[in-house]
Structure formats: C-alpha cells, structure tokens
Amino acid sequence: MLLGPQVAFVDDIKREITPLENVLKDRHTGTVFFDASTDKNRFPEKPLETVKLLFLDLYYKPTFDAELSAQWVQSIIPPHSDYTLVIWSKDTHQQEELLTILDYIELTPTRVEAWQKTDFDLENHNFSKNIDDLITTISGEPYYVEDILFGEIINVTDEGVFINCRLNDEKPTFQLRKFDKKLLGNIEKVEAGIFVRIHINSKPGARRMDVFEEKKDRSDLFEQPDFFKGLDGNAFFIESK
C-alpha cells in the first residue's frame, strides 16, 4: 500500500487554501501544498502516486499561463491516473484552455469541478459541507469506460463532418463515420486532412462524445498496407494473351 498525501493544493497564496486544508486534516486526509509563486515555482521531483484530488489555482502572475498550470498538473499527477481536478480560482472561466492542454498531454481528469474563490468568504466560510459533498460525489461516481479513438477528417459538408476512425490498434480496422459539426465546435479550422482525437465516455444510462484536434501528426496510424506491393510482374497479374 502506498503512503502519501491524497490531496494536493497548488496556489500562490497559502492562506487561500488553508480553510480547505483544515477541513481535510480534520477528516484525517493527507494533504500537500505547493507554492506556485513565480519566485518559487518548486515542482515536486516526481509525480505523486497517492494524489487523487488536486485543487489548482490558475493565476500565479498578472497574466494567465495555461501551459504553466498544465505543468503543475503534470508534475503532480502520474500519467494515466484517475484523479479529480478542482479549479480553485477567481477566474474559473479560463479552465477550458487548461483542459485542452491536459487532453493533449493525456492527463485528462476523471472529474472536473470549478470552485470560484469569489463565491466564498474565505475568512469565515465553513467548507465542511463542500468537502464532504465532493468526497461523496467522487466515491459514488458510477463505473464508466473511456475510449479514445484517432481519426482523420475526410470531408466537410453541410450534412456533417466525415471522419475516418481507427477503431482498433491490435488489428487496425477503420470506419468512416459522420459527425455533427457541433461536436467539432472547439476546433478552430475544420477541414479535410487534419487529425482528431475522439473521447467516448460511457456509463450506465449515459454516453458522451468529445472531439479535439490532434496536434501530433498521426498519419502513420492511417497508412493502409499495400497487399500487392512487390508483386509487380508476378505471373498472377500478367494479362494473358
């Protein structure tokens, strides 16, 4: 059994996480705080296997740096981990830029919540119920399956976007599927030739699909084997006269 903190905080102002930290300590939950002040920025030496809940502030300097926020997540959460991300910030509306980067580096959180700091009186608010509700929600989250497919946009029409989807990696199989344009609304320029990453989340009674632009060149995934390569001149292919 691994020993270590279950909850991590990243903030540049320690007193703004103290009321949350105190509630968790009362519940005998291990926590760790990382000071994200730009003059410190001390990332952990390696990701923490035990952390399953991360409270993340978004601003550590006058301007928002989504890549720096993502770097904090990457330094704390190990690859391919199930974890809950709580955006703990005065600017929760900027979370989408961060989440896009986390998808790209394959650190998509299992669950995301946005807690707007300005909604709370940090000096007097009792966070016991907020924390208890969060823990109950995480613990009671129904079993779900996430599938990730890669696709290449083949054609864009008024009817929808046609994507060649790679369905299987062990035995590569492909299927041309039509997607509603709304599903690709977060992609700046939808056109033939670009690669996409399709997330399909399924749980009892519900199914959700999200499509993101894949920044990496995935052309190698869509190379169809040429079964006739090297057979030129073979007697089977020589037209009889």
C-alpha positions as CSV (number, residue, x, y, z in Angstrom):
1,M,0.0,0.0,0.0
2,L,1.4,3.4,-1.0
3,L,1.7,6.0,1.7
4,G,1.5,9.7,1.0
5,P,-0.9,12.6,0.6
6,Q,-4.2,12.0,-1.1
7,V,-4.9,15.7,-1.8
8,A,-2.6,18.4,-3.3
9,F,-3.0,22.2,-3.5
10,V,-1.3,24.5,-5.9
11,D,-1.7,28.2,-5.2
12,D,0.4,31.3,-4.9
13,I,-1.4,32.4,-1.7
14,K,-1.2,29.9,1.1
15,R,-4.0,31.4,3.2
16,E,-6.5,30.9,0.4
17,I,-6.2,27.1,0.7
18,T,-5.9,27.0,4.5
19,P,-9.7,26.7,5.2
20,L,-9.9,23.7,2.8
21,E,-6.8,22.1,4.1
22,N,-8.1,22.4,7.7
23,V,-11.3,20.5,6.9
24,L,-9.4,17.7,5.2
25,K,-7.0,17.4,8.1
26,D,-10.0,17.1,10.5
27,R,-11.0,14.1,8.3
28,H,-7.5,12.6,8.7
29,T,-6.8,13.1,5.0
30,G,-3.2,13.7,4.0
31,T,-2.5,16.9,2.1
32,V,0.4,18.6,0.5
33,F,0.8,22.3,-0.6
34,F,2.9,23.6,-3.5
35,D,3.6,27.3,-3.5
36,A,3.1,28.4,-7.1
37,S,4.6,31.9,-6.6
38,T,6.7,32.8,-9.6
39,D,9.7,33.4,-7.4
40,K,9.5,29.9,-6.1
41,N,7.8,27.5,-8.5
42,R,9.2,24.4,-6.8
43,F,7.7,21.5,-8.6
44,P,7.9,18.0,-7.0
45,E,10.8,15.9,-8.0
46,K,8.4,13.3,-9.4
47,P,4.6,12.8,-9.7
48,L,2.9,11.7,-6.5
49,E,1.2,8.3,-6.9
50,T,-1.1,8.8,-4.0
51,V,-2.7,12.1,-5.0
52,K,-6.3,11.6,-6.3
53,L,-7.6,15.1,-5.7
54,L,-6.0,18.3,-6.9
55,F,-7.0,21.8,-6.1
56,L,-5.5,24.1,-8.7
57,D,-5.3,27.9,-8.8
58,L,-4.9,29.3,-12.3
59,Y,-3.2,32.6,-11.8
60,Y,0.4,32.9,-10.3
61,K,1.3,36.1,-12.1
62,P,-0.6,39.0,-13.6
63,T,-1.4,37.1,-16.8
64,F,-2.9,33.6,-17.2
65,D,-0.4,31.0,-18.4
66,A,-2.3,27.8,-19.2
67,E,0.9,25.9,-20.0
68,L,2.3,26.7,-16.6
69,S,-0.9,25.5,-14.9
70,A,-0.7,22.3,-17.0
71,Q,3.0,21.9,-16.0
72,W,1.9,21.9,-12.4
73,V,-0.7,19.1,-13.0
74,Q,1.9,17.1,-15.0
75,S,4.4,17.4,-12.2
76,I,2.0,16.1,-9.6
77,I,-0.3,13.6,-11.3
78,P,1.3,10.5,-12.8
79,P,0.5,9.5,-16.4
80,H,-2.7,7.5,-17.0
81,S,-4.1,8.3,-13.5
82,D,-7.7,8.7,-12.3
83,Y,-7.9,11.9,-10.5
84,T,-10.3,14.8,-9.7
85,L,-9.4,18.3,-10.6
86,V,-10.9,21.2,-8.8
87,I,-10.3,24.6,-10.4
88,W,-9.8,26.7,-7.3
89,S,-9.5,30.2,-8.7
90,K,-11.0,33.7,-9.1
91,D,-11.0,33.1,-12.9
92,T,-12.6,29.6,-13.3
93,H,-14.0,30.8,-16.7
94,Q,-10.5,30.2,-18.2
95,Q,-10.4,26.5,-17.4
96,E,-11.1,25.4,-21.0
97,E,-7.7,26.4,-22.3
98,L,-6.1,24.4,-19.5
99,L,-8.3,21.3,-20.1
100,T,-7.4,21.4,-23.8
101,I,-3.7,21.1,-22.9
102,L,-4.4,18.4,-20.4
103,D,-6.2,16.4,-23.1
104,Y,-3.2,16.9,-25.4
105,I,-0.7,15.6,-22.9
106,E,-3.0,12.8,-22.0
107,L,-3.7,13.9,-18.4
108,T,-7.5,14.3,-18.8
109,P,-9.0,14.4,-15.3
110,T,-11.7,11.8,-14.4
111,R,-13.8,14.6,-13.0
112,V,-13.6,18.4,-13.1
113,E,-15.2,20.9,-10.7
114,A,-14.9,24.7,-10.8
115,W,-14.9,26.4,-7.4
116,Q,-14.9,30.2,-7.8
117,K,-13.0,31.8,-5.0
118,T,-15.1,35.0,-5.1
119,D,-18.2,32.9,-4.3
120,F,-16.8,32.3,-0.8
121,D,-15.9,34.4,2.2
122,L,-12.6,32.7,2.8
123,E,-12.2,34.1,6.3
124,N,-15.5,32.8,7.6
125,H,-17.0,30.1,5.3
126,N,-17.2,26.6,6.7
127,F,-16.1,24.3,3.9
128,S,-17.1,21.1,5.7
129,K,-20.2,20.5,3.6
130,N,-18.4,21.4,0.3
131,I,-15.6,19.0,1.0
132,D,-18.0,16.2,2.2
133,D,-20.2,16.6,-0.9
134,L,-17.2,16.5,-3.1
135,I,-15.8,13.3,-1.5
136,T,-19.3,11.7,-1.6
137,T,-19.6,12.5,-5.3
138,I,-16.2,11.2,-6.1
139,S,-16.8,8.0,-4.1
140,G,-20.2,7.4,-5.6
141,E,-19.2,8.1,-9.2
142,P,-20.7,5.2,-11.3
143,Y,-18.4,3.0,-13.2
144,Y,-17.6,4.4,-16.6
145,V,-15.5,3.4,-19.6
146,E,-13.5,5.9,-21.7
147,D,-12.4,5.0,-25.2
148,I,-10.1,7.2,-27.2
149,L,-10.1,6.9,-31.0
150,F,-8.0,8.8,-33.5
151,G,-9.5,9.9,-36.8
152,E,-8.7,11.8,-39.9
153,I,-11.2,14.3,-41.4
154,I,-12.0,13.1,-45.0
155,N,-14.7,15.6,-46.0
156,V,-16.7,18.5,-44.6
157,T,-20.2,19.0,-45.9
158,D,-23.4,20.8,-44.9
159,E,-24.7,17.5,-43.6
160,G,-21.7,16.9,-41.3
161,V,-18.1,16.0,-41.0
162,F,-16.9,12.7,-42.3
163,I,-14.1,11.2,-40.3
164,N,-12.1,8.0,-41.0
165,C,-11.9,6.5,-37.5
166,R,-9.2,4.0,-36.4
167,L,-11.3,1.6,-34.3
168,N,-8.7,-1.0,-33.2
169,D,-5.0,-0.8,-32.6
170,E,-4.2,-4.5,-32.2
171,K,-5.7,-5.4,-35.6
172,P,-6.1,-2.0,-37.3
173,T,-9.6,-1.5,-38.6
174,F,-11.2,1.7,-39.9
175,Q,-14.7,3.0,-40.3
176,L,-15.9,6.2,-42.0
177,R,-18.4,7.9,-39.7
178,K,-20.4,11.2,-40.0
179,F,-20.2,13.6,-37.0
180,D,-22.4,16.6,-36.3
181,K,-20.4,19.8,-36.8
182,K,-21.3,21.0,-33.3
183,L,-19.1,18.2,-31.9
184,L,-16.1,19.8,-33.5
185,G,-17.0,23.3,-32.3
186,N,-13.8,23.7,-30.3
187,I,-11.6,23.1,-33.4
188,E,-10.6,26.4,-35.0
189,K,-10.5,25.3,-38.6
190,V,-12.4,22.1,-39.5
191,E,-11.0,20.8,-42.9
192,A,-10.1,17.7,-44.7
193,G,-6.7,16.3,-43.7
194,I,-6.5,17.2,-40.1
195,F,-6.3,14.6,-37.4
196,V,-8.7,14.5,-34.4
197,R,-8.9,12.7,-31.1
198,I,-12.4,11.3,-30.2
199,H,-13.2,10.7,-26.5
200,I,-16.2,8.5,-25.8
201,N,-17.2,8.3,-22.1
202,S,-19.8,5.6,-21.3
203,K,-21.6,4.8,-18.1
204,P,-24.9,3.3,-17.2
205,G,-27.6,5.3,-18.9
206,A,-25.3,7.9,-20.5
207,R,-22.8,8.4,-23.2
208,R,-20.8,11.4,-24.1
209,M,-18.6,12.1,-27.0
210,D,-16.0,14.9,-27.4
211,V,-13.8,15.6,-30.4
212,F,-10.5,17.5,-30.1
213,E,-7.9,18.5,-32.7
214,E,-4.9,16.2,-32.5
215,K,-1.8,18.4,-32.8
216,K,0.6,15.5,-33.4
217,D,1.0,14.1,-36.9
218,R,-0.9,10.8,-36.8
219,S,-0.6,9.9,-40.5
220,D,1.3,6.7,-39.5
221,L,-1.9,5.4,-37.9
222,F,-3.8,5.7,-41.2
223,E,-1.3,4.1,-43.6
224,Q,-3.2,1.3,-45.2
225,P,-1.0,-1.8,-46.0
226,D,-0.4,-2.3,-49.7
227,F,-1.1,-6.0,-50.1
228,F,0.1,-6.0,-53.7
229,K,3.4,-4.3,-53.1
230,G,6.3,-6.2,-54.6
231,L,4.1,-8.4,-56.7
232,D,4.5,-6.4,-59.9
233,G,5.4,-8.9,-62.7
234,N,4.1,-11.8,-60.8
235,A,2.5,-14.3,-63.2
236,F,-0.9,-13.9,-61.5
237,F,-1.0,-10.3,-62.5
238,I,0.3,-10.7,-66.1
239,E,-2.6,-10.4,-68.5
240,S,-2.9,-13.5,-70.6
241,K,-3.0,-13.1,-74.3
